[in-house]
């Protein structure tokens, strides 16, 4: 009897799963990433390597390229930082309150996802130009937005807002309101409740939204190119400089700038991931 029972048990243990196993899925993952991500990236670095170290640093160290990289990364960081401040407020309103037109406003948040980037750039330029609806009020005050680095920051903030809001909304929906009530019952004011209860619980998601907004903005072209002004050393972004070098048939120089952007973007995203891991460990270590 024991053998009769043991044999089916062994057979059941050897039965194959309905879904593909680890080997097949890992192989497909590596193939997919290699085809669409790794091989193009390797091609960029291989092409730029043809310049040699001296030629590479000569391209990257030129004043025009350095100014374009500083502007692209600085504006992307500033735009993502603005969204990191105001994005949580928008997500909080959508999660915690009911008001007329809520669904319409919630759908408008996704417009930067669906709107063609060129259309977004033209719309922002029309709004913030000197004769635009908003620019006509700002320029008499000495604030010029269109065709300046400030306009690039505005465009980066526009395209990055949905990433922060959509990342935070599920986390705020799952947040336990009892913790906020307990903090209030223990005498905490609103600011203490926000900084010591709510913010630590949403910090990893906020960093994720910041990273996504930054990554989208640093390589943005269509929505930035119209409002930037494109003046060398002033309002010229790195993606535009890559296009210019390609039109000049300077493929090695274009890939050198692209390789620099990839390296800097990876460094920033790696730093954000380290902060996310630290925030999760700190959150998990709280009593």
N, C-alpha and C positions, 0 to 999 in steps of 0.2 A: 504493500500500500504506500509505503514511503517513497519507493521509486516511482510509482505511478503518479504521485502528487508532485514529485520533484521535477520530472521531465517537462510537464507543461509549464512549470514555473521558470525553468531555464529557457524554454522556448519563448515565453512571454518576455523574458529579459533581453532576448536577442532580437525582438521584433523591431523593425525599422520605424523611425518617426515619420509622420505624415509630411512634415516640412523638410526642406533640404538641411543637411547637417553643417557643421562648422567648416569643414574643408571646402565644400562647394561655395558657401556664402563668402568665406574669406577670399577664395580665389576670384570670385566675381568682383568683390570690393576692390582688391588690388588691381585687377584689370581695368575697372571703371576709373579709379583714381589715376592710374597711370596714363590712360588714354586721354582723359580730359583735363587733368591737373598736373601731374608730375612731368610728363613728357614736354608739354609747352613751357613749363617753368625751367626745366633743364635746358631746353632750346634757347631760352632767353639768356641764361648764364653762359652757355657755350658760345653764343654769338658775341656777347660782350667780352668774353675771354680772349677773343681774337685781337683785341686792342692791347693786351698785356697790361700789367699793373700800372705802368707809367701812363699809357694811353687812357686807361680807365679813370685814373685819378685826375688826369688832365681834363677829361670831360666833366666828371662830377664836381671837380673843384673850380670850374669856371664860374665867374660871378653870376652869370645869367641862370645857369642850371641851379646853383645853390640858392639863389633868390626864389626860383620857381618851386623848389622842394620845400623851402621854409614856408612859403605862402600856402602851398597845398596842405601840408601837414598841420601848420598852425591854424588855418581856417577850419579844417576838418575837426581838429581838437576843440576849437572854440565852439563850433556848431554843435558837436556832441556834448560839450559841457553845458551849453544852454538847454539842450533837451534833457540832460540829466537833472536839471533843476526844475524845469517847467513840465516835463513829461510825467513825472510822478503826480503832480497836481492834477493834470488832465485825466490820468488813469484813475485817480482817487475819486474825482467827480463822477466819472462814468460808472464806477463800481458801487459807490456808496449812496448816490442820490438819484431820485427820479424827478424828471422835469420835462416839460413840453419840448418836443423836437430833439429828444435825446438820441433816438435812432438815426435821425438825419445827421446830427453832428458826429455820431460814432462812425457813420459811413464816410463822412468827409475826411476823417483822420487817415483813411486808406487811400485818399486821392494821390499822394506822391507815389504810391505803389503802381497805380493804374495809369496815371497821367504820363504821356510821352515826355521824356526829359526836355526835348526842345520846346515843347509847349509850355512846360513849367518855367523854363528860362525866359521865354518871351513874355509870359504873364508877369513874372517878378520884375523884369526890366520895365514893362509898361507901368507897373504900380509904383516903382521906386525911382523912376527917372525924374528929372527936374520938372517935367510937365505932367507927371503921373498923379494918381489920386492921393498917394501917400507922400511921394517925393516932393510934391508942390508945397506941402506943409513943413517938411523937414529941411529943405534947402534954405528957406529964409532964416531958419534957426542955426545955420552953419553946419548942418548934418547932411553930407552927401553920401548916398548909398550906392546908387547905380554907377558902374564903371570905376569902382574903388574896391580895395580889399574888404571893406565892410559889406559890400554887396555879395562877395563870395561867402562870407560868414552867414549872411541871411539865407543864401541858397542852400548851404550845407545844413543849416538848422531846419529848413523846410523839408528837405528830403530825408532827414534823419529822425524826425519826430515819430512817425509810425513805429519804428523799431523799438523805441523806448516804451511807448504806450502799450503796444501789443505784447511786449515781454512782461510788463508789470501787471497788466490786468488779471491774468489767471492767478498770479501770486497773491494779489490783494483780495481776490474773490475767495481764495482758500484760507486767508488769514483768519485766525480765531479772534472774534470780537470780544470774547470773554477776557482775553488778556488786557485789552484796552480798558474794559470796565473794571477789572481788578486793579489796574494801575490807578485809575481815577478814584476808586474806593480807598486806596491806600494814601491818597493825598497828592498824587502827581498832577501837575498842571498839564495843559495841552502840549506845551513845548517839550516837557519831559516825557510825555507819552509818545510823542512823535520820534524823538531822538533815541529813546532807550527801549522802546517796545516795537514800534512800527518799522523804523528805518533799519535796525539790525536784521529783521526778518526778510526784508525785501532787498537788502544790499547785494547779494549775489545776482539776483535778477536785474537789478539796476546796472551793475557792472556789465552784464551780458548785453543789455540794451545799448549801453554806452559804446561797447566794442563794435556792435553791429552798425550803429549810426556812424561811428568813426570810419569803419571799413568801407561803408557805402560812400561817404563823403570824400574820402581821400582820393579816390579814383574817378569821381564824378566829372563828366565832361559836358553833356548836353545842357543841363539846367544851369551850369556855371558859366559856360562860354559866352552867353549873351549878356550877362550882367557884369562880367568881370572887367571888361574894357580891354584886356589883353595887351597891356603896355609892358614891354620888357623891363625887368627889374622893379616893376611897380605892381601890376595886377595880372601877370602872366602865370598860369598854373602849369604844373609839371605835365599833365596829360596833353595839354596843347603843345608844349615844347616837344613832346615825343612825336606828335603829328607833324610838326614843322620839320623835324629832322628826317622823318620818313619821306616827306615831300622833297627834301633836298637829297634824297638817296643816301643819307648818312645812317645806314641800318645799324652799324656797330654803335654809333653814338646814341641812337634811339633805344637800343637794347641796354646800353649802359645806364641810361636814366631809368628805364623800366626795372633793371636789376636793383638799382639803389632804392627805388620805391618799394619793391618787394621786400628787400631786407629791412628797411625801416618799418614797414607795415607789420612784418612778422615780429620784430622786436617789440613794437607797441602792443600787439595782440598777445604776445607771450607775457608781457608785464601785467596785462589785464587778467589773463588766466591765472597768474600767480596770486593776484589780489583776490580773485574769485575763490580760489582754493583756501586762502587764508580766512576769508569771510565765512566760508562754510565750516571750517574747523572751529572758528571762534563761536559761530552760531551753535554748532553741535556740542561745544564744551560748556555752554551756559546751563546752569541748573534749571 
